[in-house]
């Protein structure tokens, strides 16, 4: 194994590029497992850093702070090398930060995480991959002085311009209809018959699953809205518990009004957040639930993860439009005013911890306050199973019985990394595995995985 004393040779690096550790030993992924994880550390993270700097060139904010650019460059160089122990640390001290007890507690926690995950002794390729990713983004915030009380860059989102572009994809279009308008028209008319009601609920969940696939295929399918398109959305779901999820929601609908609260633990801004909002809106209008709490990030992370500012800006985009999009915007704003929609944040969601280590206050809230929980995206899924190498057929329902939930949780994930369990249809899975080489990382295949409390 590489250490600071023993650097990787060119042949070692060549091996790690082409080889991937598929030993399902239950251990968390690390860069030395090779393949996608190794490439992500030495290539993908540096490119993310470069893209962030490039996206902010027009404002020249970073260029006005050469010492910040120098530190960002040092971070990039360390990652490209990979087999070096980082010289960087989260340098901001609690007494230098904004007067926010959560921020100051988070800084103290990160000092513990640096020790817990071996920053002193392990290089970038030896630390767990999930920690490396979260630490990478936390270092960017530290370097750009996001929480430093006297900094001119206080609360400046280094990924803000990239997020704006993701919203532009939804709300601006050179074609006849924007993606936002297509969503509005698709879900505007509510059915009155039982089977059609459940079918629309199912469809809104599927659209939420594929929401982070902001490509032409989804846009075209929304516009045409054919039965073939609806069927195709489920064909690429490798583990599909949709029927059971809809049954649970249908049972929740029968409970006492005022008690039927739903939680959605969010992933990305842009099309995905918009699709999550449409799912929440559909469930409210069909009277399945009374309120939705959206859990987002306390600070920017993973480029596009949803912060409170992103959530508010997305609703503003709806409100600023005329026609059917604006009508949805008015309703979404009313949800906020009536507290049928709430946005909450917790520093746990930007920590490197897994869900088995969830803080007691958040665990109590999730278990006691919500009838059902949706968990969105790849990173949240990885957090549920410690981003570990596990047998794909390992039962998702049983594995996540530890998760604090009243009736159950459902993970909606497009697969973009190695960690994966819960596959039931092995024939379908093997067919994909044999014919699609990058199925595990492309995001073209999805999961709707349920862990119920019966």
Order of alpha helices (4+ residues) and beta strands (2+ residues): alpha-alpha-alpha-alpha-alpha-alpha-alpha-alpha-alpha-alpha-alpha-beta-alpha-beta-alpha-beta-alpha-alpha-beta-alpha-beta-alpha-alpha-beta-alpha-beta
